[in-house]
Amino acid sequence: MKNIVTKTLILGIGIGLVFSFLLSLQVQAAPKDVEKKININTASLAELQKLPRIGEKVAQRIIDYRKEHGKFKKIEEIMKVKGIGEKTFKNLKAFITVEEKSKKLMAHS
């Protein structure tokens, strides 16, 4: 009986380690998909789909929201789009911007 418990415990730890390793690989891979921040005010459907957890339908909703309400003033406003809540926003915020390139250049001058 002791032997079965020990084997089960070792197997459980092994599975946990493998799962943790695979999860860390997935997290490390996400930033590589998005090399630079995507401007959610100007991005195309294809560009928006490069963002984590954004598929074709949500990307289209972002574009539709822009057309109806105008440009996003801050990245947090993307949570007004159906399908993007706080959890999704936390995954997105490192990869999105609303700033124009010229504004960044002027700020650094």
C-alpha positions in Angstrom: 0.0 0.0 0.0 2.8 2.4 0.9 4.5 1.6 -2.4 1.3 2.6 -4.4 1.0 5.9 -2.6 4.6 6.7 -3.2 4.4 5.9 -6.9 1.2 7.9 -7.2 2.8 10.9 -5.5 5.8 10.7 -7.7 3.6 10.5 -10.8 1.6 13.5 -9.7 4.7 15.6 -9.1 6.1 14.5 -12.5 2.8 15.5 -14.3 2.8 18.8 -12.4 6.4 19.6 -13.4 5.7 18.8 -17.1 2.5 21.0 -17.0 4.5 23.9 -15.4 7.2 23.6 -18.0 4.8 23.6 -20.9 2.9 26.6 -19.5 6.2 28.5 -19.1 7.0 27.8 -22.7 3.6 29.2 -23.8 4.1 32.4 -21.7 7.6 32.9 -23.1 6.3 32.5 -26.7 3.6 35.1 -26.5 5.8 38.2 -26.7 7.6 36.8 -29.8 4.3 36.8 -31.7 4.0 40.6 -31.2 7.4 42.1 -31.9 6.3 45.7 -31.3 3.2 47.2 -29.7 0.1 47.3 -31.9 -1.8 50.6 -32.1 -5.4 49.6 -31.5 -6.5 52.8 -33.3 -4.9 51.9 -36.6 -4.4 48.2 -36.6 -5.9 46.0 -39.3 -8.0 42.9 -38.7 -4.9 40.7 -39.3 -2.7 42.8 -37.0 -5.3 42.7 -34.1 -5.5 38.9 -34.5 -1.7 38.7 -33.6 -2.6 39.8 -30.1 -3.0 37.1 -27.4 -6.6 35.8 -27.1 -7.9 37.9 -29.9 -9.6 36.0 -32.7 -11.3 37.3 -35.9 -14.6 38.1 -34.2 -13.2 40.2 -31.4 -10.7 41.9 -33.8 -13.7 42.9 -36.0 -15.5 44.2 -32.9 -12.5 46.4 -32.1 -12.6 47.8 -35.6 -16.4 48.3 -35.4 -16.1 50.0 -32.0 -13.4 52.4 -33.4 -15.7 53.3 -36.4 -18.7 54.0 -34.1 -17.0 55.7 -31.1 -13.7 57.1 -32.6 -10.2 56.5 -31.5 -9.4 54.9 -28.1 -7.8 57.6 -25.9 -6.2 55.1 -23.5 -5.6 51.3 -23.8 -8.0 50.5 -20.9 -10.9 51.6 -23.1 -10.5 48.4 -25.1 -12.4 46.7 -22.3 -15.6 48.5 -23.6 -15.4 46.1 -26.6 -17.6 43.0 -26.1 -15.4 40.0 -25.4 -12.6 41.9 -23.7 -12.8 41.9 -20.0 -10.2 42.5 -17.3 -8.6 39.1 -17.7 -8.1 39.5 -21.4 -6.9 43.1 -21.0 -4.2 42.0 -18.5 -2.9 39.7 -21.3 -3.1 42.4 -23.9 -1.8 45.6 -22.1 1.9 44.8 -22.7 1.3 44.5 -26.5 -1.0 47.4 -27.3 -0.8 51.2 -27.5 -2.9 54.1 -28.6 0.0 56.5 -29.2 1.0 57.6 -32.6 4.7 57.3 -33.5 5.1 61.0 -34.0 3.9 61.7 -30.4 6.6 59.3 -29.1 9.3 61.1 -31.1 8.1 64.5 -30.0 8.1 63.4 -26.3 11.7 62.2 -26.5 13.0 65.4 -28.3 
